[in-house]
Amino acid sequence: MTALSQNSCDVCRIGAPKVDDTEAQELLQQIPEWSLIEVDGIKQLQRQFKFKNFVKAMAFANQLAEIAEEEGHHPGILVEWGKATVTWWSHSIKGLHHNDFVMAAKTDRLLDQ
């Protein structure tokens, strides 16, 4: 079992530990399509998914929204024609928590369905 196949039921709260740079690099190896970015000093995970049209991109975003709501952990989703850009980070700790990597892996699995 990889570190990213665990359940992400541990919703982040203020004071939860952020993933350090070493752990982030190790976890990124399990989700190679994702990039580590920084926005306004906050580290985030981001990936762009490509689709044949806007309707397919929106359907993907809606599936992701259902998973996010079930988990109580919500990404940034930008839907455009033929693509959806997904960004995960933990708002409460202003950075990355292990759950963000788990949710990125769950997002990837949507493509397998």
RATAGI-V8119 format. One record per backbone hydrogen bond with DSSP energy under -1.0 kcal/mol. CO is the residue of the C=O (numbers start at 1). NH is the residue of the N-H. If there is no record, write none. Layout:
CO|NH / CO|NH
//
This chain:
2|5 / 9|11 / 13|16 / 20|24 / 21|25 / 22|26 / 23|27 / 24|28 / 27|30 / 31|34 / 35|46 / 37|44 / 39|42 / 42|39 / 44|37 / 45|88 / 46|35 / 47|86 / 49|84 / 53|57 / 54|58 / 55|59 / 56|60 / 57|61 / 58|62 / 59|63 / 60|64 / 61|65 / 62|66 / 63|67 / 64|68 / 65|69 / 66|70 / 67|71 / 68|72 / 68|73 / 76|87 / 78|85 / 80|83 / 82|51 / 83|80 / 84|49 / 85|78 / 86|47 / 87|76 / 88|45 / 90|95 / 95|90 / 96|19 / 97|100 / 98|102 / 99|103 / 100|104 / 101|105 / 102|106 / 103|107 / 104|108 / 105|109 / 107|110 / 108|111 / 109|112 / 110|113
//
